[in-house]
Amino acid sequence: MLAFLLRPWRLILTNTGLIRASVSHTIVSRYRGSWIGLLWPFMLPLLMIGVFSFVFIYVMPLKWISTADSEISFPLFLFSGMIVFTLFAEVINQSPQLVMMNTNLVKKVVFPLEMLNVSNTLTALVFFLANLLVLLVFVWFQTGSVSLRILLYLPFVLPFALFLIGASWFISSLSVYIRDLVHVVGVVVSALMFLSPVFYPLDSAAEIVRSIQFLNPIAILIESLRAFLFDTSYNLLKAFVLMNLYGLVVFYLGFYWFQRLKGGFADVL
C-alpha cells in the first residue's frame, strides 16, 4: 500500500527535467511567431477584463451582484470565477487527446506516459497564475491594497492541481478505448460552467444548489478565491479539508486507473 502511495510521486520526481522541458516547450511554442510573444499570457486577461468591464458597465450594467461600491467590482468578480474555470476546462478538454495524439510515444519509445497529464496540468497552472496576477493588480487598483492573506490561497490550488491530474489520467486512458468520450467531455465541461458559481455568487443560488456546491471542487476553488479577495462569507476551513480530500482521492484513483489501462494502449492504437 505504501509503495503504491509513493509510486506516482517517485515517478514525478524522477521525470522532473522532462516535465519542466515539456511545460516550457508548450508555453513557448504556443506563442512562437507572435509579435509580443510571452506577454500574451498577461495581455489576454487584460483584454478579458476590458471586455467584461465594457459589457457589464455600459452595455448591460448589473448592480445586483456587486461586491463593492466600485462599478468594476462585477467584472473582477466574474473574472475571478472565469480564471478558475478556465484552468479546469483547459486541462479536462485536452485530456481525451493526450495519449491518442502521442501514439509514437506509446508504440516506439519507453516513455512515462503519465507525465503527459502532469505536464498538461502544470502548463495550465502557469497560465492560471498569470491570470491571477493580473486579477490581483486590478484588485489593488480598485481597493488600494491586496491583503497578504491571498498567499493562503495557494494551499487550495495545489490539491486542485492534483485533482486535475487524477481526472486527466482517468479521462485520457479511457478515451483510448472509448473515442466518443471526447464529445461527452465537452458537453460535461460546458454544463459545469453554469453549474459552478462562475457568473453568480454562491449565496444568490437556490438552497438546493448551495447545499451541494461543496461536492464541486470548482466551486470550492472559486468561492475560496473570492473569500480571500472580496471578503465574501465562506467556510474556508471546510473548503480546505474537502479540497485536499478530493485532490488526493482523485489523484490516486486516476493513477491506479491509468496504470491498469495503459498496458493495452499499444494494441488499441
Residue pairs with C-beta under 8 A, 6 or more apart in sequence:
4 252
4 256
5 252
7 255
8 114
8 251
8 252
8 255
11 112
11 114
11 115
12 19
12 115
12 118
14 112
15 112
15 115
18 112
18 115
18 119
19 115
19 118
19 119
19 122
22 115
22 116
22 119
22 123
23 119
23 122
23 123
23 126
26 119
26 120
26 123
27 38
27 41
27 123
27 126
28 38
31 37
31 38
31 40
34 40
36 43
41 126
41 127
41 130
41 131
42 130
42 133
42 134
44 131
45 79
45 83
45 130
45 131
45 134
45 135
46 134
48 79
48 82
49 75
49 76
49 79
49 134
49 135
49 138
52 74
52 75
52 78
52 79
53 72
53 75
56 62
56 74
56 75
56 78
57 71
57 72
57 75
61 71
62 74
63 74
64 204
65 74
65 77
65 200
65 201
65 204
66 73
66 74
66 77
67 73
67 74
67 77
67 201
67 226
67 230
67 232
68 142
68 143
68 230
70 142
72 138
72 142
73 142
73 230
76 135
76 138
76 139
76 142
77 201
77 226
77 230
78 198
78 199
79 131
79 135
79 138
80 135
80 222
80 225
80 226
80 229
80 230
81 196
81 197
81 198
81 199
81 222
81 226
82 198
83 128
83 131
83 132
83 135
84 128
84 198
84 218
84 221
84 222
84 225
85 192
85 193
85 196
85 198
85 218
85 222
86 127
86 128
86 131
87 124
87 125
87 127
87 128
87 160
87 164
88 164
88 189
88 192
88 218
89 189
89 193
90 124
90 127
91 120
91 121
91 124
91 164
91 167
91 168
92 164
92 167
92 168
92 171
92 185
92 189
93 185
93 186
93 189
94 120
95 117
95 120
95 167
95 168
95 171
95 172
95 175
95 185
96 171
96 172
96 175
96 181
96 182
96 185
97 172
97 175
97 182
98 116
98 117
98 120
98 168
98 172
99 106
99 113
99 116
99 172
99 173
99 175
99 176
99 265
99 269
100 175
100 176
100 179
100 269
102 113
102 116
103 269
105 111
105 113
105 116
106 113
106 265
106 266
106 269
107 266
107 269
113 258
113 262
113 265
114 169
114 255
114 258
116 172
117 165
117 168
117 169
117 172
117 258
118 165
120 168
121 161
121 164
121 165
121 168
122 161
124 164
125 157
125 161
128 157
135 229
136 146
136 150
136 229
139 146
139 229
140 146
146 229
147 228
149 228
150 228
150 229
152 228
153 224
153 225
153 228
155 240
156 220
156 221
156 224
156 225
156 239
156 240
156 243
157 221
158 247
159 243
159 244
159 246
159 247
159 248
160 217
160 220
160 221
160 243
160 247
161 247
162 247
162 248
162 250
162 251
163 217
163 243
163 246
163 247
163 250
163 251
165 251
165 254
166 247
166 249
166 250
166 251
166 252
166 253
166 254
166 255
167 250
167 254
168 254
169 254
169 255
169 257
169 258
170 250
170 253
170 254
170 257
170 258
171 181
171 185
172 258
173 257
173 258
173 261
173 262
173 265
174 181
174 257
174 261
175 181
175 182
176 261
176 264
176 265
176 268
176 269
177 261
177 264
177 268
192 216
192 218
195 216
196 213
196 216
196 218
196 219
196 222
197 205
197 213
197 219
197 222
197 223
198 222
201 226
201 232
202 210
202 213
202 219
202 223
202 234
203 210
203 232
203 233
205 213
213 219
213 220
213 223
214 220
214 238
214 239
214 242
217 242
217 243
217 246
217 247
220 239
220 242
220 243
220 246
221 243
223 232
223 234
223 239
224 234
224 236
224 239
224 240
224 243
226 232
226 234
227 233
227 234
227 236
